[in-house]
């Protein structure tokens, strides 16, 4: 297994253990005081952190620049005939 796979498994186990040990309810202010399970608060914050980390960790998209050389037959619009030696080789 790769290091990345082991890291993901360890983090998943740790998050699961932490969430299961925090099942009690707490008073939480969400535009007014509400009684919310600590599990829901921790899971929501972990999910938001994972999404933000994923979005910030993505590689930036780069535009590839294709440059044509002006000496190519396609760029000049000219089809040059083959030499006799090339035609003999093809046939």
Buried (B, 14 or more C-beta within 10 A) or exposed (E): EEEEEEEEEEEEEEBEEEBEEBEEEEEBEEEEEEEBBBBBBBBEEBEEEEEEEEEEEEEEEEEEEEEEEEEEEEEEEEEEEEEEEEEEEEE
